[in-house]
């Protein structure tokens, strides 16, 4: 793994289809966001697919919007998106002992030059914490959704 990645995983006791339904529906991202920065989905399809675009109202101090494009997609197994930055947010779902291991990764390996240096200097501790919190929330939401189904 590149030195500009942050990643964590969690074991979820819910079917991959339930977990993937949450990840592939951009309007559910506010339910699981561990960073507190995802405010609302402004525009996008009800269900993401490869090449789909969606716009998110974000807030980190100041409010801003990101336009995202799904760049990797495999039903019930993998979904990833990026915006104009060179980093990718990726979720991988892997069956494990009757449950599903969900791995979330912020992949900044596409950065070079000054942006890469800035990320290396500032570090990814906040990103790592946000990923870990998002996975805790995703686990709770997916397990609750599965129990209701």
MODELLER restraints for C-alpha pairs under 7 A, 6 or more apart:
rsr = mdl.restraints
at = mdl.atoms
rsr.add(forms.Gaussian(group=physical.xy_distance, feature=features.Distance(at['CA:2:A'], at['CA:109:A']), mean=5.82, stdev=0.5))
rsr.add(forms.Gaussian(group=physical.xy_distance, feature=features.Distance(at['CA:4:A'], at['CA:107:A']), mean=6.49, stdev=0.5))
rsr.add(forms.Gaussian(group=physical.xy_distance, feature=features.Distance(at['CA:4:A'], at['CA:108:A']), mean=4.94, stdev=0.5))
rsr.add(forms.Gaussian(group=physical.xy_distance, feature=features.Distance(at['CA:4:A'], at['CA:109:A']), mean=5.53, stdev=0.5))
rsr.add(forms.Gaussian(group=physical.xy_distance, feature=features.Distance(at['CA:5:A'], at['CA:105:A']), mean=6.78, stdev=0.5))
rsr.add(forms.Gaussian(group=physical.xy_distance, feature=features.Distance(at['CA:5:A'], at['CA:106:A']), mean=5.46, stdev=0.5))
rsr.add(forms.Gaussian(group=physical.xy_distance, feature=features.Distance(at['CA:5:A'], at['CA:107:A']), mean=4.61, stdev=0.5))
rsr.add(forms.Gaussian(group=physical.xy_distance, feature=features.Distance(at['CA:5:A'], at['CA:108:A']), mean=5.59, stdev=0.5))
rsr.add(forms.Gaussian(group=physical.xy_distance, feature=features.Distance(at['CA:5:A'], at['CA:109:A']), mean=6.88, stdev=0.5))
rsr.add(forms.Gaussian(group=physical.xy_distance, feature=features.Distance(at['CA:6:A'], at['CA:105:A']), mean=5.64, stdev=0.5))
rsr.add(forms.Gaussian(group=physical.xy_distance, feature=features.Distance(at['CA:6:A'], at['CA:106:A']), mean=5.16, stdev=0.5))
rsr.add(forms.Gaussian(group=physical.xy_distance, feature=features.Distance(at['CA:6:A'], at['CA:107:A']), mean=6.77, stdev=0.5))
rsr.add(forms.Gaussian(group=physical.xy_distance, feature=features.Distance(at['CA:6:A'], at['CA:124:A']), mean=6.62, stdev=0.5))
rsr.add(forms.Gaussian(group=physical.xy_distance, feature=features.Distance(at['CA:6:A'], at['CA:127:A']), mean=6.72, stdev=0.5))
rsr.add(forms.Gaussian(group=physical.xy_distance, feature=features.Distance(at['CA:6:A'], at['CA:128:A']), mean=5.40, stdev=0.5))
rsr.add(forms.Gaussian(group=physical.xy_distance, feature=features.Distance(at['CA:7:A'], at['CA:103:A']), mean=6.95, stdev=0.5))
rsr.add(forms.Gaussian(group=physical.xy_distance, feature=features.Distance(at['CA:7:A'], at['CA:104:A']), mean=5.61, stdev=0.5))
rsr.add(forms.Gaussian(group=physical.xy_distance, feature=features.Distance(at['CA:7:A'], at['CA:105:A']), mean=4.24, stdev=0.5))
rsr.add(forms.Gaussian(group=physical.xy_distance, feature=features.Distance(at['CA:7:A'], at['CA:106:A']), mean=6.33, stdev=0.5))
rsr.add(forms.Gaussian(group=physical.xy_distance, feature=features.Distance(at['CA:7:A'], at['CA:128:A']), mean=6.63, stdev=0.5))
rsr.add(forms.Gaussian(group=physical.xy_distance, feature=features.Distance(at['CA:7:A'], at['CA:131:A']), mean=6.97, stdev=0.5))
rsr.add(forms.Gaussian(group=physical.xy_distance, feature=features.Distance(at['CA:8:A'], at['CA:103:A']), mean=5.67, stdev=0.5))
rsr.add(forms.Gaussian(group=physical.xy_distance, feature=features.Distance(at['CA:8:A'], at['CA:104:A']), mean=5.74, stdev=0.5))
rsr.add(forms.Gaussian(group=physical.xy_distance, feature=features.Distance(at['CA:8:A'], at['CA:105:A']), mean=6.77, stdev=0.5))
rsr.add(forms.Gaussian(group=physical.xy_distance, feature=features.Distance(at['CA:8:A'], at['CA:131:A']), mean=6.68, stdev=0.5))
rsr.add(forms.Gaussian(group=physical.xy_distance, feature=features.Distance(at['CA:8:A'], at['CA:132:A']), mean=6.17, stdev=0.5))
rsr.add(forms.Gaussian(group=physical.xy_distance, feature=features.Distance(at['CA:9:A'], at['CA:101:A']), mean=6.52, stdev=0.5))
rsr.add(forms.Gaussian(group=physical.xy_distance, feature=features.Distance(at['CA:9:A'], at['CA:102:A']), mean=5.30, stdev=0.5))
rsr.add(forms.Gaussian(group=physical.xy_distance, feature=features.Distance(at['CA:9:A'], at['CA:103:A']), mean=4.06, stdev=0.5))
rsr.add(forms.Gaussian(group=physical.xy_distance, feature=features.Distance(at['CA:9:A'], at['CA:104:A']), mean=6.22, stdev=0.5))
rsr.add(forms.Gaussian(group=physical.xy_distance, feature=features.Distance(at['CA:10:A'], at['CA:101:A']), mean=5.59, stdev=0.5))
rsr.add(forms.Gaussian(group=physical.xy_distance, feature=features.Distance(at['CA:10:A'], at['CA:102:A']), mean=5.46, stdev=0.5))
rsr.add(forms.Gaussian(group=physical.xy_distance, feature=features.Distance(at['CA:10:A'], at['CA:103:A']), mean=6.67, stdev=0.5))
rsr.add(forms.Gaussian(group=physical.xy_distance, feature=features.Distance(at['CA:10:A'], at['CA:135:A']), mean=6.43, stdev=0.5))
rsr.add(forms.Gaussian(group=physical.xy_distance, feature=features.Distance(at['CA:11:A'], at['CA:99:A']), mean=6.54, stdev=0.5))
rsr.add(forms.Gaussian(group=physical.xy_distance, feature=features.Distance(at['CA:11:A'], at['CA:100:A']), mean=5.63, stdev=0.5))
rsr.add(forms.Gaussian(group=physical.xy_distance, feature=features.Distance(at['CA:11:A'], at['CA:101:A']), mean=4.40, stdev=0.5))
rsr.add(forms.Gaussian(group=physical.xy_distance, feature=features.Distance(at['CA:11:A'], at['CA:102:A']), mean=6.33, stdev=0.5))
rsr.add(forms.Gaussian(group=physical.xy_distance, feature=features.Distance(at['CA:12:A'], at['CA:99:A']), mean=5.78, stdev=0.5))
rsr.add(forms.Gaussian(group=physical.xy_distance, feature=features.Distance(at['CA:12:A'], at['CA:100:A']), mean=5.20, stdev=0.5))
rsr.add(forms.Gaussian(group=physical.xy_distance, feature=features.Distance(at['CA:12:A'], at['CA:101:A']), mean=6.13, stdev=0.5))
rsr.add(forms.Gaussian(group=physical.xy_distance, feature=features.Distance(at['CA:12:A'], at['CA:139:A']), mean=5.40, stdev=0.5))
rsr.add(forms.Gaussian(group=physical.xy_distance, feature=features.Distance(at['CA:13:A'], at['CA:99:A']), mean=4.90, stdev=0.5))
rsr.add(forms.Gaussian(group=physical.xy_distance, feature=features.Distance(at['CA:13:A'], at['CA:100:A']), mean=6.53, stdev=0.5))
rsr.add(forms.Gaussian(group=physical.xy_distance, feature=features.Distance(at['CA:13:A'], at['CA:143:A']), mean=6.05, stdev=0.5))
rsr.add(forms.Gaussian(group=physical.xy_distance, feature=features.Distance(at['CA:14:A'], at['CA:99:A']), mean=6.37, stdev=0.5))
rsr.add(forms.Gaussian(group=physical.xy_distance, feature=features.Distance(at['CA:14:A'], at['CA:100:A']), mean=6.87, stdev=0.5))
rsr.add(forms.Gaussian(group=physical.xy_distance, feature=features.Distance(at['CA:14:A'], at['CA:142:A']), mean=6.22, stdev=0.5))
rsr.add(forms.Gaussian(group=physical.xy_distance, feature=features.Distance(at['CA:14:A'], at['CA:143:A']), mean=5.35, stdev=0.5))
rsr.add(forms.Gaussian(group=physical.xy_distance, feature=features.Distance(at['CA:14:A'], at['CA:146:A']), mean=5.77, stdev=0.5))
rsr.add(forms.Gaussian(group=physical.xy_distance, feature=features.Distance(at['CA:15:A'], at['CA:100:A']), mean=6.95, stdev=0.5))
rsr.add(forms.Gaussian(group=physical.xy_distance, feature=features.Distance(at['CA:16:A'], at['CA:76:A']), mean=5.48, stdev=0.5))
rsr.add(forms.Gaussian(group=physical.xy_distance, feature=features.Distance(at['CA:16:A'], at['CA:93:A']), mean=6.77, stdev=0.5))
rsr.add(forms.Gaussian(group=physical.xy_distance, feature=features.Distance(at['CA:16:A'], at['CA:100:A']), mean=6.28, stdev=0.5))
rsr.add(forms.Gaussian(group=physical.xy_distance, feature=features.Distance(at['CA:17:A'], at['CA:76:A']), mean=5.33, stdev=0.5))
rsr.add(forms.Gaussian(group=physical.xy_distance, feature=features.Distance(at['CA:18:A'], at['CA:142:A']), mean=6.28, stdev=0.5))
rsr.add(forms.Gaussian(group=physical.xy_distance, feature=features.Distance(at['CA:18:A'], at['CA:146:A']), mean=6.50, stdev=0.5))
rsr.add(forms.Gaussian(group=physical.xy_distance, feature=features.Distance(at['CA:19:A'], at['CA:142:A']), mean=5.50, stdev=0.5))
rsr.add(forms.Gaussian(group=physical.xy_distance, feature=features.Distance(at['CA:20:A'], at['CA:76:A']), mean=5.21, stdev=0.5))
rsr.add(forms.Gaussian(group=physical.xy_distance, feature=features.Distance(at['CA:22:A'], at['CA:28:A']), mean=5.83, stdev=0.5))
rsr.add(forms.Gaussian(group=physical.xy_distance, feature=features.Distance(at['CA:23:A'], at['CA:29:A']), mean=6.90, stdev=0.5))
rsr.add(forms.Gaussian(group=physical.xy_distance, feature=features.Distance(at['CA:24:A'], at['CA:47:A']), mean=5.51, stdev=0.5))
rsr.add(forms.Gaussian(group=physical.xy_distance, feature=features.Distance(at['CA:24:A'], at['CA:48:A']), mean=4.94, stdev=0.5))
rsr.add(forms.Gaussian(group=physical.xy_distance, feature=features.Distance(at['CA:25:A'], at['CA:46:A']), mean=5.68, stdev=0.5))
rsr.add(forms.Gaussian(group=physical.xy_distance, feature=features.Distance(at['CA:25:A'], at['CA:47:A']), mean=4.92, stdev=0.5))
rsr.add(forms.Gaussian(group=physical.xy_distance, feature=features.Distance(at['CA:25:A'], at['CA:48:A']), mean=6.20, stdev=0.5))
rsr.add(forms.Gaussian(group=physical.xy_distance, feature=features.Distance(at['CA:26:A'], at['CA:41:A']), mean=6.60, stdev=0.5))
rsr.add(forms.Gaussian(group=physical.xy_distance, feature=features.Distance(at['CA:26:A'], at['CA:46:A']), mean=6.95, stdev=0.5))
rsr.add(forms.Gaussian(group=physical.xy_distance, feature=features.Distance(at['CA:27:A'], at['CA:41:A']), mean=5.68, stdev=0.5))
rsr.add(forms.Gaussian(group=physical.xy_distance, feature=features.Distance(at['CA:30:A'], at['CA:38:A']), mean=5.78, stdev=0.5))
rsr.add(forms.Gaussian(group=physical.xy_distance, feature=features.Distance(at['CA:30:A'], at['CA:39:A']), mean=6.51, stdev=0.5))
rsr.add(forms.Gaussian(group=physical.xy_distance, feature=features.Distance(at['CA:30:A'], at['CA:40:A']), mean=6.60, stdev=0.5))
rsr.add(forms.Gaussian(group=physical.xy_distance, feature=features.Distance(at['CA:32:A'], at['CA:134:A']), mean=5.43, stdev=0.5))
rsr.add(forms.Gaussian(group=physical.xy_distance, feature=features.Distance(at['CA:32:A'], at['CA:137:A']), mean=5.01, stdev=0.5))
rsr.add(forms.Gaussian(group=physical.xy_distance, feature=features.Distance(at['CA:32:A'], at['CA:138:A']), mean=5.17, stdev=0.5))
rsr.add(forms.Gaussian(group=physical.xy_distance, feature=features.Distance(at['CA:33:A'], at['CA:134:A']), mean=5.11, stdev=0.5))
rsr.add(forms.Gaussian(group=physical.xy_distance, feature=features.Distance(at['CA:34:A'], at['CA:130:A']), mean=4.90, stdev=0.5))
rsr.add(forms.Gaussian(group=physical.xy_distance, feature=features.Distance(at['CA:34:A'], at['CA:131:A']), mean=6.57, stdev=0.5))
rsr.add(forms.Gaussian(group=physical.xy_distance, feature=features.Distance(at['CA:34:A'], at['CA:133:A']), mean=4.58, stdev=0.5))
rsr.add(forms.Gaussian(group=physical.xy_distance, feature=features.Distance(at['CA:34:A'], at['CA:134:A']), mean=3.99, stdev=0.5))
rsr.add(forms.Gaussian(group=physical.xy_distance, feature=features.Distance(at['CA:35:A'], at['CA:130:A']), mean=4.66, stdev=0.5))
rsr.add(forms.Gaussian(group=physical.xy_distance, feature=features.Distance(at['CA:37:A'], at['CA:58:A']), mean=5.19, stdev=0.5))
rsr.add(forms.Gaussian(group=physical.xy_distance, feature=features.Distance(at['CA:37:A'], at['CA:59:A']), mean=4.74, stdev=0.5))
rsr.add(forms.Gaussian(group=physical.xy_distance, feature=features.Distance(at['CA:37:A'], at['CA:60:A']), mean=5.74, stdev=0.5))
rsr.add(forms.Gaussian(group=physical.xy_distance, feature=features.Distance(at['CA:38:A'], at['CA:56:A']), mean=6.94, stdev=0.5))
rsr.add(forms.Gaussian(group=physical.xy_distance, feature=features.Distance(at['CA:38:A'], at['CA:57:A']), mean=6.42, stdev=0.5))
rsr.add(forms.Gaussian(group=physical.xy_distance, feature=features.Distance(at['CA:38:A'], at['CA:58:A']), mean=4.79, stdev=0.5))
rsr.add(forms.Gaussian(group=physical.xy_distance, feature=features.Distance(at['CA:38:A'], at['CA:59:A']), mean=6.68, stdev=0.5))
rsr.add(forms.Gaussian(group=physical.xy_distance, feature=features.Distance(at['CA:39:A'], at['CA:57:A']), mean=5.36, stdev=0.5))
rsr.add(forms.Gaussian(group=physical.xy_distance, feature=features.Distance(at['CA:39:A'], at['CA:58:A']), mean=5.26, stdev=0.5))
rsr.add(forms.Gaussian(group=physical.xy_distance, feature=features.Distance(at['CA:39:A'], at['CA:59:A']), mean=6.73, stdev=0.5))
rsr.add(forms.Gaussian(group=physical.xy_distance, feature=features.Distance(at['CA:40:A'], at['CA:56:A']), mean=5.86, stdev=0.5))
rsr.add(forms.Gaussian(group=physical.xy_distance, feature=features.Distance(at['CA:40:A'], at['CA:57:A']), mean=5.26, stdev=0.5))
rsr.add(forms.Gaussian(group=physical.xy_distance, feature=features.Distance(at['CA:41:A'], at['CA:55:A']), mean=5.97, stdev=0.5))
rsr.add(forms.Gaussian(group=physical.xy_distance, feature=features.Distance(at['CA:41:A'], at['CA:56:A']), mean=4.52, stdev=0.5))
rsr.add(forms.Gaussian(group=physical.xy_distance, feature=features.Distance(at['CA:41:A'], at['CA:57:A']), mean=6.15, stdev=0.5))
rsr.add(forms.Gaussian(group=physical.xy_distance, feature=features.Distance(at['CA:42:A'], at['CA:55:A']), mean=5.35, stdev=0.5))
rsr.add(forms.Gaussian(group=physical.xy_distance, feature=features.Distance(at['CA:42:A'], at['CA:56:A']), mean=5.48, stdev=0.5))
rsr.add(forms.Gaussian(group=physical.xy_distance, feature=features.Distance(at['CA:42:A'], at['CA:57:A']), mean=6.31, stdev=0.5))
rsr.add(forms.Gaussian(group=physical.xy_distance, feature=features.Distance(at['CA:43:A'], at['CA:54:A']), mean=5.46, stdev=0.5))
rsr.add(forms.Gaussian(group=physical.xy_distance, feature=features.Distance(at['CA:43:A'], at['CA:55:A']), mean=5.04, stdev=0.5))
rsr.add(forms.Gaussian(group=physical.xy_distance, feature=features.Distance(at['CA:44:A'], at['CA:53:A']), mean=6.02, stdev=0.5))
rsr.add(forms.Gaussian(group=physical.xy_distance, feature=features.Distance(at['CA:44:A'], at['CA:54:A']), mean=4.10, stdev=0.5))
rsr.add(forms.Gaussian(group=physical.xy_distance, feature=features.Distance(at['CA:44:A'], at['CA:55:A']), mean=6.33, stdev=0.5))
rsr.add(forms.Gaussian(group=physical.xy_distance, feature=features.Distance(at['CA:49:A'], at['CA:70:A']), mean=6.64, stdev=0.5))
rsr.add(forms.Gaussian(group=physical.xy_distance, feature=features.Distance(at['CA:49:A'], at['CA:73:A']), mean=6.40, stdev=0.5))
rsr.add(forms.Gaussian(group=physical.xy_distance, feature=features.Distance(at['CA:50:A'], at['CA:70:A']), mean=5.20, stdev=0.5))
rsr.add(forms.Gaussian(group=physical.xy_distance, feature=features.Distance(at['CA:50:A'], at['CA:71:A']), mean=5.91, stdev=0.5))
rsr.add(forms.Gaussian(group=physical.xy_distance, feature=features.Distance(at['CA:50:A'], at['CA:72:A']), mean=6.07, stdev=0.5))
rsr.add(forms.Gaussian(group=physical.xy_distance, feature=features.Distance(at['CA:50:A'], at['CA:73:A']), mean=5.34, stdev=0.5))
rsr.add(forms.Gaussian(group=physical.xy_distance, feature=features.Distance(at['CA:51:A'], at['CA:69:A']), mean=5.85, stdev=0.5))
rsr.add(forms.Gaussian(group=physical.xy_distance, feature=features.Distance(at['CA:51:A'], at['CA:70:A']), mean=4.99, stdev=0.5))
rsr.add(forms.Gaussian(group=physical.xy_distance, feature=features.Distance(at['CA:51:A'], at['CA:71:A']), mean=6.05, stdev=0.5))
rsr.add(forms.Gaussian(group=physical.xy_distance, feature=features.Distance(at['CA:52:A'], at['CA:69:A']), mean=5.64, stdev=0.5))
rsr.add(forms.Gaussian(group=physical.xy_distance, feature=features.Distance(at['CA:52:A'], at['CA:70:A']), mean=5.41, stdev=0.5))
rsr.add(forms.Gaussian(group=physical.xy_distance, feature=features.Distance(at['CA:53:A'], at['CA:67:A']), mean=6.95, stdev=0.5))
rsr.add(forms.Gaussian(group=physical.xy_distance, feature=features.Distance(at['CA:53:A'], at['CA:68:A']), mean=5.44, stdev=0.5))
rsr.add(forms.Gaussian(group=physical.xy_distance, feature=features.Distance(at['CA:53:A'], at['CA:69:A']), mean=4.44, stdev=0.5))
rsr.add(forms.Gaussian(group=physical.xy_distance, feature=features.Distance(at['CA:53:A'], at['CA:70:A']), mean=6.46, stdev=0.5))
rsr.add(forms.Gaussian(group=physical.xy_distance, feature=features.Distance(at['CA:54:A'], at['CA:67:A']), mean=5.85, stdev=0.5))
rsr.add(forms.Gaussian(group=physical.xy_distance, feature=features.Distance(at['CA:54:A'], at['CA:68:A']), mean=5.31, stdev=0.5))
rsr.add(forms.Gaussian(group=physical.xy_distance, feature=features.Distance(at['CA:54:A'], at['CA:69:A']), mean=6.65, stdev=0.5))
rsr.add(forms.Gaussian(group=physical.xy_distance, feature=features.Distance(at['CA:55:A'], at['CA:65:A']), mean=6.67, stdev=0.5))
rsr.add(forms.Gaussian(group=physical.xy_distance, feature=features.Distance(at['CA:55:A'], at['CA:66:A']), mean=5.57, stdev=0.5))
rsr.add(forms.Gaussian(group=physical.xy_distance, feature=features.Distance(at['CA:55:A'], at['CA:67:A']), mean=4.43, stdev=0.5))
rsr.add(forms.Gaussian(group=physical.xy_distance, feature=features.Distance(at['CA:55:A'], at['CA:68:A']), mean=6.09, stdev=0.5))
rsr.add(forms.Gaussian(group=physical.xy_distance, feature=features.Distance(at['CA:56:A'], at['CA:65:A']), mean=5.48, stdev=0.5))
rsr.add(forms.Gaussian(group=physical.xy_distance, feature=features.Distance(at['CA:56:A'], at['CA:66:A']), mean=5.33, stdev=0.5))
rsr.add(forms.Gaussian(group=physical.xy_distance, feature=features.Distance(at['CA:56:A'], at['CA:67:A']), mean=6.60, stdev=0.5))
rsr.add(forms.Gaussian(group=physical.xy_distance, feature=features.Distance(at['CA:57:A'], at['CA:64:A']), mean=5.97, stdev=0.5))
rsr.add(forms.Gaussian(group=physical.xy_distance, feature=features.Distance(at['CA:57:A'], at['CA:65:A']), mean=4.56, stdev=0.5))
rsr.add(forms.Gaussian(group=physical.xy_distance, feature=features.Distance(at['CA:57:A'], at['CA:66:A']), mean=6.73, stdev=0.5))
rsr.add(forms.Gaussian(group=physical.xy_distance, feature=features.Distance(at['CA:58:A'], at['CA:64:A']), mean=5.26, stdev=0.5))
rsr.add(forms.Gaussian(group=physical.xy_distance, feature=features.Distance(at['CA:58:A'], at['CA:65:A']), mean=5.62, stdev=0.5))
rsr.add(forms.Gaussian(group=physical.xy_distance, feature=features.Distance(at['CA:66:A'], at['CA:83:A']), mean=6.52, stdev=0.5))
rsr.add(forms.Gaussian(group=physical.xy_distance, feature=features.Distance(at['CA:67:A'], at['CA:83:A']), mean=5.61, stdev=0.5))
rsr.add(forms.Gaussian(group=physical.xy_distance, feature=features.Distance(at['CA:68:A'], at['CA:81:A']), mean=6.13, stdev=0.5))
rsr.add(forms.Gaussian(group=physical.xy_distance, feature=features.Distance(at['CA:68:A'], at['CA:82:A']), mean=5.28, stdev=0.5))
rsr.add(forms.Gaussian(group=physical.xy_distance, feature=features.Distance(at['CA:68:A'], at['CA:83:A']), mean=4.42, stdev=0.5))
rsr.add(forms.Gaussian(group=physical.xy_distance, feature=features.Distance(at['CA:69:A'], at['CA:81:A']), mean=5.26, stdev=0.5))
rsr.add(forms.Gaussian(group=physical.xy_distance, feature=features.Distance(at['CA:69:A'], at['CA:82:A']), mean=5.57, stdev=0.5))
rsr.add(forms.Gaussian(group=physical.xy_distance, feature=features.Distance(at['CA:69:A'], at['CA:83:A']), mean=6.26, stdev=0.5))
rsr.add(forms.Gaussian(group=physical.xy_distance, feature=features.Distance(at['CA:70:A'], at['CA:80:A']), mean=5.67, stdev=0.5))
rsr.add(forms.Gaussian(group=physical.xy_distance, feature=features.Distance(at['CA:70:A'], at['CA:81:A']), mean=4.11, stdev=0.5))
rsr.add(forms.Gaussian(group=physical.xy_distance, feature=features.Distance(at['CA:70:A'], at['CA:82:A']), mean=6.66, stdev=0.5))
rsr.add(forms.Gaussian(group=physical.xy_distance, feature=features.Distance(at['CA:71:A'], at['CA:80:A']), mean=5.71, stdev=0.5))
rsr.add(forms.Gaussian(group=physical.xy_distance, feature=features.Distance(at['CA:71:A'], at['CA:81:A']), mean=5.21, stdev=0.5))
rsr.add(forms.Gaussian(group=physical.xy_distance, feature=features.Distance(at['CA:71:A'], at['CA:82:A']), mean=6.94, stdev=0.5))
rsr.add(forms.Gaussian(group=physical.xy_distance, feature=features.Distance(at['CA:72:A'], at['CA:78:A']), mean=6.83, stdev=0.5))
rsr.add(forms.Gaussian(group=physical.xy_distance, feature=features.Distance(at['CA:72:A'], at['CA:79:A']), mean=5.33, stdev=0.5))
rsr.add(forms.Gaussian(group=physical.xy_distance, feature=features.Distance(at['CA:72:A'], at['CA:80:A']), mean=4.94, stdev=0.5))
rsr.add(forms.Gaussian(group=physical.xy_distance, feature=features.Distance(at['CA:72:A'], at['CA:81:A']), mean=6.90, stdev=0.5))
rsr.add(forms.Gaussian(group=physical.xy_distance, feature=features.Distance(at['CA:73:A'], at['CA:79:A']), mean=4.52, stdev=0.5))
rsr.add(forms.Gaussian(group=physical.xy_distance, feature=features.Distance(at['CA:73:A'], at['CA:80:A']), mean=6.62, stdev=0.5))
rsr.add(forms.Gaussian(group=physical.xy_distance, feature=features.Distance(at['CA:76:A'], at['CA:93:A']), mean=6.88, stdev=0.5))
rsr.add(forms.Gaussian(group=physical.xy_distance, feature=features.Distance(at['CA:77:A'], at['CA:92:A']), mean=5.69, stdev=0.5))
rsr.add(forms.Gaussian(group=physical.xy_distance, feature=features.Distance(at['CA:77:A'], at['CA:93:A']), mean=4.62, stdev=0.5))
rsr.add(forms.Gaussian(group=physical.xy_distance, feature=features.Distance(at['CA:77:A'], at['CA:94:A']), mean=6.64, stdev=0.5))
rsr.add(forms.Gaussian(group=physical.xy_distance, feature=features.Distance(at['CA:78:A'], at['CA:91:A']), mean=5.70, stdev=0.5))
rsr.add(forms.Gaussian(group=physical.xy_distance, feature=features.Distance(at['CA:78:A'], at['CA:92:A']), mean=4.60, stdev=0.5))
rsr.add(forms.Gaussian(group=physical.xy_distance, feature=features.Distance(at['CA:78:A'], at['CA:93:A']), mean=6.19, stdev=0.5))
rsr.add(forms.Gaussian(group=physical.xy_distance, feature=features.Distance(at['CA:79:A'], at['CA:90:A']), mean=5.89, stdev=0.5))
rsr.add(forms.Gaussian(group=physical.xy_distance, feature=features.Distance(at['CA:79:A'], at['CA:91:A']), mean=5.44, stdev=0.5))
rsr.add(forms.Gaussian(group=physical.xy_distance, feature=features.Distance(at['CA:79:A'], at['CA:92:A']), mean=6.80, stdev=0.5))
rsr.add(forms.Gaussian(group=physical.xy_distance, feature=features.Distance(at['CA:80:A'], at['CA:88:A']), mean=6.51, stdev=0.5))
rsr.add(forms.Gaussian(group=physical.xy_distance, feature=features.Distance(at['CA:80:A'], at['CA:89:A']), mean=5.37, stdev=0.5))
rsr.add(forms.Gaussian(group=physical.xy_distance, feature=features.Distance(at['CA:80:A'], at['CA:90:A']), mean=4.11, stdev=0.5))
rsr.add(forms.Gaussian(group=physical.xy_distance, feature=features.Distance(at['CA:80:A'], at['CA:91:A']), mean=6.19, stdev=0.5))
rsr.add(forms.Gaussian(group=physical.xy_distance, feature=features.Distance(at['CA:81:A'], at['CA:88:A']), mean=5.66, stdev=0.5))
rsr.add(forms.Gaussian(group=physical.xy_distance, feature=features.Distance(at['CA:81:A'], at['CA:89:A']), mean=5.52, stdev=0.5))
rsr.add(forms.Gaussian(group=physical.xy_distance, feature=features.Distance(at['CA:81:A'], at['CA:90:A']), mean=6.72, stdev=0.5))
rsr.add(forms.Gaussian(group=physical.xy_distance, feature=features.Distance(at['CA:82:A'], at['CA:88:A']), mean=4.71, stdev=0.5))
rsr.add(forms.Gaussian(group=physical.xy_distance, feature=features.Distance(at['CA:82:A'], at['CA:89:A']), mean=6.35, stdev=0.5))
rsr.add(forms.Gaussian(group=physical.xy_distance, feature=features.Distance(at['CA:86:A'], at['CA:108:A']), mean=6.40, stdev=0.5))
rsr.add(forms.Gaussian(group=physical.xy_distance, feature=features.Distance(at['CA:86:A'], at['CA:110:A']), mean=5.15, stdev=0.5))
rsr.add(forms.Gaussian(group=physical.xy_distance, feature=features.Distance(at['CA:86:A'], at['CA:111:A']), mean=5.56, stdev=0.5))
rsr.add(forms.Gaussian(group=physical.xy_distance, feature=features.Distance(at['CA:87:A'], at['CA:106:A']), mean=6.75, stdev=0.5))
rsr.add(forms.Gaussian(group=physical.xy_distance, feature=features.Distance(at['CA:87:A'], at['CA:107:A']), mean=5.28, stdev=0.5))
rsr.add(forms.Gaussian(group=physical.xy_distance, feature=features.Distance(at['CA:87:A'], at['CA:108:A']), mean=4.34, stdev=0.5))
rsr.add(forms.Gaussian(group=physical.xy_distance, feature=features.Distance(at['CA:87:A'], at['CA:110:A']), mean=6.22, stdev=0.5))
rsr.add(forms.Gaussian(group=physical.xy_distance, feature=features.Distance(at['CA:88:A'], at['CA:106:A']), mean=5.83, stdev=0.5))
rsr.add(forms.Gaussian(group=physical.xy_distance, feature=features.Distance(at['CA:88:A'], at['CA:107:A']), mean=5.10, stdev=0.5))
rsr.add(forms.Gaussian(group=physical.xy_distance, feature=features.Distance(at['CA:88:A'], at['CA:108:A']), mean=6.69, stdev=0.5))
rsr.add(forms.Gaussian(group=physical.xy_distance, feature=features.Distance(at['CA:89:A'], at['CA:105:A']), mean=5.85, stdev=0.5))
rsr.add(forms.Gaussian(group=physical.xy_distance, feature=features.Distance(at['CA:89:A'], at['CA:106:A']), mean=4.83, stdev=0.5))
rsr.add(forms.Gaussian(group=physical.xy_distance, feature=features.Distance(at['CA:89:A'], at['CA:107:A']), mean=6.45, stdev=0.5))
rsr.add(forms.Gaussian(group=physical.xy_distance, feature=features.Distance(at['CA:90:A'], at['CA:104:A']), mean=5.60, stdev=0.5))
rsr.add(forms.Gaussian(group=physical.xy_distance, feature=features.Distance(at['CA:90:A'], at['CA:105:A']), mean=5.13, stdev=0.5))
rsr.add(forms.Gaussian(group=physical.xy_distance, feature=features.Distance(at['CA:90:A'], at['CA:106:A']), mean=6.54, stdev=0.5))
rsr.add(forms.Gaussian(group=physical.xy_distance, feature=features.Distance(at['CA:91:A'], at['CA:102:A']), mean=6.67, stdev=0.5))
rsr.add(forms.Gaussian(group=physical.xy_distance, feature=features.Distance(at['CA:91:A'], at['CA:103:A']), mean=5.58, stdev=0.5))
rsr.add(forms.Gaussian(group=physical.xy_distance, feature=features.Distance(at['CA:91:A'], at['CA:104:A']), mean=4.56, stdev=0.5))
rsr.add(forms.Gaussian(group=physical.xy_distance, feature=features.Distance(at['CA:91:A'], at['CA:105:A']), mean=6.57, stdev=0.5))
rsr.add(forms.Gaussian(group=physical.xy_distance, feature=features.Distance(at['CA:92:A'], at['CA:102:A']), mean=5.65, stdev=0.5))
rsr.add(forms.Gaussian(group=physical.xy_distance, feature=features.Distance(at['CA:92:A'], at['CA:103:A']), mean=5.13, stdev=0.5))
rsr.add(forms.Gaussian(group=physical.xy_distance, feature=features.Distance(at['CA:92:A'], at['CA:104:A']), mean=6.57, stdev=0.5))
rsr.add(forms.Gaussian(group=physical.xy_distance, feature=features.Distance(at['CA:93:A'], at['CA:100:A']), mean=6.24, stdev=0.5))
rsr.add(forms.Gaussian(group=physical.xy_distance, feature=features.Distance(at['CA:93:A'], at['CA:101:A']), mean=5.67, stdev=0.5))
rsr.add(forms.Gaussian(group=physical.xy_distance, feature=features.Distance(at['CA:93:A'], at['CA:102:A']), mean=4.69, stdev=0.5))
rsr.add(forms.Gaussian(group=physical.xy_distance, feature=features.Distance(at['CA:93:A'], at['CA:103:A']), mean=6.59, stdev=0.5))
rsr.add(forms.Gaussian(group=physical.xy_distance, feature=features.Distance(at['CA:94:A'], at['CA:100:A']), mean=5.46, stdev=0.5))
rsr.add(forms.Gaussian(group=physical.xy_distance, feature=features.Distance(at['CA:94:A'], at['CA:101:A']), mean=5.07, stdev=0.5))
rsr.add(forms.Gaussian(group=physical.xy_distance, feature=features.Distance(at['CA:94:A'], at['CA:102:A']), mean=6.55, stdev=0.5))
rsr.add(forms.Gaussian(group=physical.xy_distance, feature=features.Distance(at['CA:95:A'], at['CA:101:A']), mean=6.14, stdev=0.5))
rsr.add(forms.Gaussian(group=physical.xy_distance, feature=features.Distance(at['CA:104:A'], at['CA:131:A']), mean=6.62, stdev=0.5))
